[in-house]
Amino acid sequence: MKKEDVRLAKKKILKCLTEDFEYGKNKKTGEPLKRKKQNQAIFNKEKGYAIWSQTDLEMVMDKVVLGLYFALEDSKENDN
């Protein structure tokens, strides 16, 4: 793993933790899904505090894993 891969992973993880957005595409064709999945931020982007009072480690780890998948996907696209 190179430093640029680590930077990309950190960027994607922070996005998953702090931004609301839609995502998803067909695994076989790469086309956008008709019904996209939704990511909901669990931390405030500017101040860093938890948005929800019941934020737990499992919620954070789910966002970390999602961010790593996004970074892996972008890394594969950059390699081609």
Rosetta blueprint (number, residue, H / E / L):
1 M L
2 K L
3 K H
4 E H
5 D H
6 V H
7 R H
8 L H
9 A H
10 K H
11 K H
12 K H
13 I H
14 L H
15 K H
16 C H
17 L H
18 T H
19 E L
20 D L
21 F E
22 E E
23 Y E
24 G E
25 K E
26 N L
27 K L
28 K L
29 T L
30 G L
31 E L
32 P E
33 L E
34 K E
35 R E
36 K E
37 K E
38 Q E
39 N E
40 Q L
41 A L
42 I L
43 F E
44 N L
45 K L
46 E L
47 K L
48 G L
49 Y L
50 A E
51 I L
52 W L
53 S L
54 Q L
55 T L
56 D L
57 L H
58 E H
59 M H
60 V H
61 M H
62 D H
63 K H
64 V H
65 V H
66 L H
67 G H
68 L H
69 Y H
70 F H
71 A H
72 L H
73 E H
74 D H
75 S H
76 K H
77 E H
78 N H
79 D H
80 N L
